[in-house]
Amino acid sequence: MHSQDRDTPMKTRILKLLALVGLLASEAWYFSHPDWEPIITAVGLFASLIALDVAEPHPINSDNALYEKFIKTLPSAGVIAFIEQTNFGGAFNTTRLDPLRYFTVDWDNAEHVFATAKLERKRKELLQASNDFLASIALNTWHVHDNIQSVPAEWDEDQPERFERVVSELNGLAKKVVVAHQELVALARKRLRV
């Protein structure tokens, strides 16, 4: 980003402030000397304020574009539905988790930050839930064959408490991912009207 691009919002705010001060001054001028010149000045300054506001990029526009990209990366009917419907006490295909892995790596940077604070907070919550879930998958499941992984079946007989604890943890973390995703989607639909 060029320094000129970074300075634009500050310049716009300064111009708005100057136009507002000028508008207030023209009103004071009118009340002290009622005539057509202060009215023309006030109308011109008011039009400038409106033009500056319309010309300024609004965060909702950038958030809409980012949300579109987000929902293509993690649609509710894709990996989120898979996570919601899977009992991680059994075998599962790890390639089904690839979109979530992509999200945790590719969306943890400044290029994927929502301008709206509440949406950004939800994105961070989803990132954290996804990272926690994938870390637990990596630590507690083993390769069975091809792309299939599972909590070791022998734990169910040899270490039933461990088996239950791990399965409960995986399913609980999966639920947190689903809830965080659905909260972000619901908030985006409300805030961005998508």
N, C-alpha and C positions, 0 to 999 in steps of 0.2 A: 504494500500500500504506500503510495507516495505521501510525503508530508503534507502536500496540498490537500489530499483527500482527508487526512486526519484533522486538518485545521478547519475544514468546511463547516462541521456542526458548531464549532466555537464561533466562527465568523457569523453564522446565521443567528446564533443566540445574541451576539453583540448587536447585529443589525436590528433584530426584533426589539431589544431593549432600547436602542436609540429611537426607533420608530414610536415605541410606546411613550417614552419621555417627551418626544416631539408632539405626540397626540395630546398628552396631558397639558403641555405648555400652550398648544393652540387653543385648548378649551379655556384655559386661564386668560389667554389673550382675548378670546371672544367675550368672556364675562366682563373684562375690564374695558374693552372697546368693541361693542357689538357692531360688526360689519361683515361683509361677504368674504374678505380675505382670510380671516381665521377659519371660517367654515370650509372654504376651498382647501386650505392647508390641512385641516383635520380629516377631510374626506380622502385626500391624497395619502396621508399617513396611515389611515385605517386600511385603505386598499393595499398599501405596502405591507402591512402586518399580515393581511390575508394571503397575499402573494408569497410572502416568505414562509408561511405555514404550509401552503399547498406545495411549494417547491421542496420543502424539507423531506427527506426520506423517512418514512415511518417504520418502526420496528415490526409492526404487524405484517407488512409486506414481506420482509425478509424472513420472519417466522413462518409465514405461510409456505414459502418455498422450502424452508428447512423441514417443516412438518411433512410436506409431500415426499421429500427424500427419505425421511425417517420411516414413514408408513410403507414405503416400497422396500426398505431394508428389513423392517420387522412388522409385517402385516399380522393382524390378529389371527387370520386363518392359516398362517404358516407355522413357524417354529413356536410361536406362543401357544397355539392350539395343541401342538405336539407335546409341549411341556405340561400343559394343563391336563391332558388326557393320559399321560404316561405315569405308571407306578414305577419308580426308579429302584424298586426292590427286585425287579426282573431285568432281563436282557433288553437292550435298546440299541438302535442304530445311531452311532455317534455323528454320522454325517448330517443327521437331521438337526444337530445343534450348530452347524456351521454358520448360519446367519447370525446367531447370537454371538459366536466367537468373533465374527467380522464386526459386529456392532461394538463389542467391548474394545476392540483394537482401533477401529477406524473412527469411532465417535468420541474418543477421549482426547479431544484437542479443541483449539480455539475456533476452528472452522465450523464446528458443529455446536456452537453455543447459541441458545435461544436468547433473543433480546428481552423477552418478557421474563421477569424474575421468577415467577411461579412455574412457568414451563421449564425454565432452566433447572430449577430445584428438582422437578420431577425427572428430568433427563439424568441428573446426577444420581438420584435415587435408583433409577433403573440401571444405570451403569454399575453402581455398587452391588445391587442385587444380582445382576448378571455375573459380575466378577466372582462374587461369593459362591454362587451356584456352580460355575464352571471350575473353580478351584476345588470345590468338594467333589465334583465328578472326577477330576484328575487324581485326587488323593484316595478316593474310596472305591473306585471301580477299576476293573482289570479287563484286558483284552480277552475275548472269548474266541472269536474268529472273524475274518474279514473286518468289517467296520462295527462289529457288535461288541459291546462292553456290558459288564454286569458287576454288581457287588458280588464278591466270591460266594457262590452257593454253599460251600462247605462251612461258611460262618454260621449259616442258619442252624447247623447241627453242632458244630464244635464251639462256637461263640455266639449263642443266640442273643445275648444282651447287646453285644457289639453290632450284630446284624440289624437288630431292631433300631438301635440308636442311629446307625448310619442311614438306613432306609428312611427313618423319620426325619433326619436332617436333610437328606436330599429332596424328599417330597416337600418339606417345609420351605427350603430355599427355592424350589421350583415355584411354589405358590407365591412367594414374595416377588419373583420375576413377573409372574402373570399379573399380580395386583398392581405393581409399579407400572407395568406397560398399560394396563387398562386405565389407571389414574391419569397417566400422561395423555392418552388418547381422549379421554373424557374432558379433561381440562382444555386441550387444544380445540376440540369441537366447540366448547363453550366460548373460549376467548377469541379464537380465530374464525369462528363460524364456518368451519369446513365440514 
